[in-house]
């Protein structure tokens, strides 16, 4: 199998279903907001959401009632404060009850790596003196059979679907990430299916920077061209981070009615084409 070029609506409809485990990665950079909004528009529910440092897009998915569980390492609106839709769901079960499973960054990164390698768990040095093992039963300790050393172990992350955003795809279906890449490669390789949104589709990648990752077409399920699809996060070489949006999100997310009004206007009645307009406005 090789990746197919699809519309965003088609990609989400064919890859994501109720009850799936979904990873949407991108570390401050290339966060797949447009794809997250399409999941909301299609009314997909009961998702287990996985993400290192979940921020605004997961706040929106949780507030829209898409999630039943969140597996994460740190959560917040970067540089601003809390994720108020996440807190409302966990503390007051609105709009639905939310289960959480918290890990360290190191555990999540190792768990993705194990999933990409087809291993059942990740083993690493970590959680020494930490309190998370007291509240997370998926953190275990094992004895190294060679040294006797106590090591931490967590289940491998093997999503049903991984969703990421990248700068480019070529017409063969290979995908290029440049800049801060986080765990996108591992998350895609660990998943049963994957959706990659990109800024543009090109004939060839041309000059590639040293800090880049390329995924071959056989490693992915669907590729979708969505210019501006990472907004309000940034895409290196295309547009800057929209800091004003992250600040504006705080009062919107604090109030249920304000959140629902924003969701109706910008997501339910919006679409992928809106992202290019927002991107261009942020360039100005």
C-alpha positions as CSV (number, residue, x, y, z in Angstrom):
1,X,0.0,0.0,0.0
2,X,1.0,3.6,-0.6
3,X,-0.5,6.8,0.6
4,X,-3.5,8.2,-1.3
5,X,-4.3,11.8,-1.9
6,X,-7.7,12.7,-0.6
7,X,-9.8,15.6,0.6
8,X,-9.8,16.2,4.3
9,X,-13.4,15.2,4.7
10,X,-12.7,11.9,2.8
11,X,-9.5,11.2,4.8
12,X,-11.2,11.6,8.2
13,X,-14.3,9.7,7.2
14,X,-12.2,6.7,5.9
15,X,-9.7,6.6,8.7
16,X,-11.3,7.7,11.9
17,X,-14.3,6.1,13.6
18,X,-16.0,6.3,17.0
19,X,-14.0,4.7,19.8
20,X,-10.7,4.9,18.0
21,X,-7.4,5.8,19.7
22,X,-6.0,8.9,18.0
23,X,-2.6,10.5,18.2
24,X,-2.2,14.1,16.9
25,X,1.3,15.2,17.3
26,X,3.4,18.3,16.6
27,X,5.6,19.9,19.2
28,X,4.6,23.7,19.2
29,X,5.1,23.4,15.5
30,X,3.0,21.8,12.7
31,X,0.1,21.0,15.0
32,X,-2.7,19.5,12.9
33,X,-5.6,21.9,13.8
34,X,-7.5,21.6,10.5
35,X,-7.7,17.8,10.8
36,X,-8.8,18.1,14.4
37,X,-11.6,20.5,13.3
38,X,-12.8,18.0,10.6
39,X,-13.0,15.3,13.3
40,X,-15.3,17.7,15.3
41,X,-17.4,18.5,12.2
42,X,-18.0,14.8,11.5
43,X,-19.2,14.2,15.1
44,X,-16.8,11.4,15.9
45,X,-17.1,10.4,19.6
46,X,-15.6,8.3,22.3
47,X,-12.0,8.8,21.2
48,X,-8.9,8.1,23.3
49,X,-6.7,11.1,22.5
50,X,-2.9,10.7,22.8
51,X,-0.6,13.6,22.7
52,X,2.6,15.0,24.3
53,X,1.8,18.5,25.6
54,X,-1.9,18.6,24.5
55,X,-2.9,22.3,23.9
56,X,-5.6,24.2,22.2
57,X,-6.7,21.6,19.6
58,X,-7.3,19.0,22.2
59,X,-9.1,21.6,24.4
60,X,-11.4,22.0,21.4
61,X,-11.9,18.3,20.8
62,X,-12.6,17.7,24.4
63,X,-15.0,20.6,24.6
64,X,-16.8,19.4,21.5
65,X,-17.5,16.0,23.3
66,X,-15.2,13.9,21.0
67,X,-13.1,12.4,23.8
68,X,-13.6,9.8,26.5
69,X,-9.9,9.6,27.6
70,X,-6.7,11.6,27.4
71,X,-3.2,10.1,27.5
72,X,-0.7,12.9,27.8
73,X,2.4,14.5,29.3
74,X,1.6,18.0,30.6
75,X,-1.4,19.9,29.3
76,X,-2.0,23.6,28.9
77,X,-2.3,26.7,26.7
78,X,1.4,27.4,26.1
79,X,2.5,30.8,27.6
80,X,-1.1,31.5,28.7
81,X,-2.5,29.1,31.3
82,X,-4.9,26.2,31.7
83,X,-7.0,24.3,29.2
84,X,-10.4,25.2,30.5
85,X,-12.4,22.8,28.4
86,X,-10.2,19.9,29.6
87,X,-10.6,21.0,33.2
88,X,-14.3,21.3,32.9
89,X,-14.6,17.8,31.4
90,X,-12.3,16.2,34.0
91,X,-13.6,18.2,37.0
92,X,-17.3,18.5,36.2
93,X,-17.9,15.9,33.4
94,X,-19.0,18.6,30.9
95,X,-19.8,17.9,28.1
96,X,-18.9,14.3,28.9
97,X,-16.8,12.5,31.5
98,X,-13.1,12.4,30.7
99,X,-10.6,9.9,32.0
100,X,-6.9,10.9,32.1
101,X,-3.7,9.0,32.1
102,X,-0.6,11.2,32.7
103,X,3.0,10.4,31.9
104,X,6.3,12.2,31.7
105,X,7.6,13.5,28.4
106,X,10.3,10.8,28.5
107,X,7.8,8.0,28.9
108,X,5.6,9.2,26.0
109,X,8.6,9.6,23.7
110,X,9.9,6.1,24.6
111,X,6.4,4.6,24.2
112,X,6.0,6.0,20.7
113,X,9.4,4.7,19.8
114,X,8.4,1.2,21.1
115,X,5.2,1.4,19.1
116,X,7.1,2.3,16.0
117,X,9.4,-0.7,16.5
118,X,6.5,-3.1,17.1
119,X,7.5,-3.7,20.7
120,X,4.9,-4.3,23.5
121,X,6.4,-1.8,25.9
122,X,9.1,0.8,26.4
123,X,11.8,0.3,29.0
124,X,13.9,3.3,30.2
125,X,15.4,5.1,33.1
126,X,12.8,7.3,34.6
127,X,10.2,8.0,37.3
128,X,12.8,7.7,40.0
129,X,11.4,9.7,43.0
130,X,8.3,10.7,41.0
131,X,4.8,10.4,42.2
132,X,3.0,9.6,38.9
133,X,3.5,5.8,39.5
134,X,1.2,6.2,42.5
135,X,-1.7,7.3,40.3
136,X,-1.0,5.7,37.0
137,X,-1.2,1.9,37.0
138,X,0.4,1.7,33.5
139,X,3.7,2.7,35.0
140,X,5.6,-0.4,36.1
141,X,9.1,-1.2,37.3
142,X,11.1,-4.2,36.1
143,X,14.5,-5.6,36.9
144,X,17.1,-5.6,34.2
145,X,18.1,-9.3,33.6
146,X,21.7,-8.3,32.9
147,X,22.5,-5.7,35.6
148,X,19.7,-6.1,38.2
149,X,19.0,-2.3,37.8
150,X,15.4,-1.2,38.4
151,X,13.9,0.3,35.2
152,X,10.6,2.0,34.3
153,X,8.3,0.3,31.8
154,X,5.1,1.7,30.1
155,X,2.9,0.2,27.3
156,X,3.9,1.0,23.8
157,X,1.7,3.6,22.0
158,X,0.0,2.0,19.0
159,X,-2.7,4.3,17.8
160,X,-5.5,3.3,15.5
161,X,-4.8,6.6,13.7
162,X,-2.1,9.2,13.8
163,X,-2.7,12.6,12.4
164,X,0.1,15.1,11.8
165,X,0.8,18.2,9.7
166,X,3.9,18.7,7.5
167,X,5.3,21.2,5.1
168,X,5.3,19.3,1.8
169,X,4.4,16.1,0.0
170,X,5.7,15.2,-3.4
171,X,3.5,13.7,-6.1
172,X,4.7,10.2,-5.3
173,X,3.3,10.6,-1.8
174,X,6.5,11.0,0.2
175,X,6.2,13.7,3.0
176,X,8.8,16.2,4.3
177,X,9.0,17.7,7.8
178,X,11.5,20.5,8.5
179,X,12.3,22.3,11.7
180,X,11.1,21.1,15.1
181,X,9.7,17.6,14.4
182,X,8.8,16.2,17.8
183,X,7.6,12.6,17.6
184,X,5.7,12.8,14.3
185,X,7.8,10.1,12.6
186,X,7.4,7.6,15.4
187,X,3.7,8.3,15.9
188,X,3.0,7.7,12.2
189,X,5.1,4.5,12.1
190,X,3.4,3.2,15.3
191,X,-0.2,3.7,13.9
192,X,-2.4,1.4,12.0
193,X,-3.5,4.3,9.8
194,X,-2.3,7.8,9.3
195,X,-3.5,11.2,7.9
196,X,-0.9,13.7,6.9
197,X,-2.0,17.2,6.1
198,X,0.5,19.4,4.2
199,X,1.0,23.0,3.2
200,X,1.6,22.1,-0.4
201,X,2.1,19.2,-2.9
202,X,5.3,19.7,-5.0
203,X,7.0,17.9,-7.9
204,X,10.2,17.4,-5.8
205,X,11.5,18.7,-2.4
206,X,14.5,20.6,-3.8
207,X,17.1,21.6,-1.2
208,X,16.4,19.9,2.1
209,X,17.7,21.3,5.4
210,X,19.8,19.2,7.7
211,X,17.1,19.3,10.3
212,X,14.4,17.4,8.4
213,X,12.5,14.1,8.4
214,X,11.1,12.4,5.3
215,X,8.5,9.7,5.5
216,X,8.1,7.3,2.4
217,X,4.7,6.9,0.8
218,X,4.3,3.3,2.0
219,X,4.3,4.5,5.6
220,X,1.1,6.5,5.4
221,X,-2.6,6.1,4.6
222,X,-3.8,9.5,3.4
223,X,-2.3,12.8,2.4
224,X,-4.3,16.0,2.2
225,X,-3.2,19.4,1.0
226,X,-4.5,22.0,3.5
227,X,-2.6,25.3,3.3
228,X,-2.5,26.9,6.7
229,X,-3.6,23.6,8.3
230,X,-1.4,24.1,11.4
231,X,-2.8,27.5,12.3
232,X,-2.6,28.9,15.0
233,X,0.6,27.0,15.5
234,X,3.3,27.7,13.0
235,X,4.8,26.0,10.0
236,X,8.5,26.8,9.5
237,X,9.0,28.5,6.1
238,X,5.3,29.3,5.7
239,X,3.8,31.3,8.6
240,X,4.5,32.3,12.2
241,X,2.8,31.2,15.4
242,X,-0.4,33.3,15.9
243,X,0.3,34.3,19.5
244,X,-2.7,36.6,19.6
245,X,-5.0,33.6,19.1
246,X,-3.5,31.7,22.0
247,X,-4.2,34.7,24.2
248,X,-7.7,35.1,22.9
249,X,-8.5,31.4,23.5
250,X,-8.3,31.8,27.3
251,X,-11.5,33.8,27.8
252,X,-13.3,31.9,25.0
253,X,-12.5,28.5,26.7
254,X,-13.4,29.7,30.2
255,X,-17.1,30.1,29.4
256,X,-19.2,27.3,28.0
257,X,-21.5,29.5,26.0
258,X,-18.6,31.5,24.5
259,X,-16.9,28.2,23.6
260,X,-20.0,26.8,21.9
261,X,-20.5,30.0,20.0
262,X,-16.9,30.0,18.8
263,X,-17.1,26.3,17.8
264,X,-20.3,26.9,15.8
265,X,-18.9,29.8,13.9
266,X,-15.3,28.7,13.3
267,X,-15.5,24.9,13.2
268,X,-19.0,23.6,12.5
269,X,-19.7,26.2,9.9
270,X,-16.1,26.6,8.9
271,X,-13.8,24.4,6.8
272,X,-10.3,23.8,5.6
273,X,-10.4,26.8,3.3
274,X,-10.6,29.0,6.4
275,X,-7.1,28.0,7.4
276,X,-5.5,29.6,4.4
277,X,-7.2,32.9,5.1
278,X,-6.1,32.8,8.8
279,X,-2.6,32.0,7.7
280,X,-2.5,34.9,5.3
281,X,-3.9,37.3,7.9
282,X,-1.2,36.2,10.3
283,X,1.5,36.9,7.7
284,X,0.3,40.5,7.3
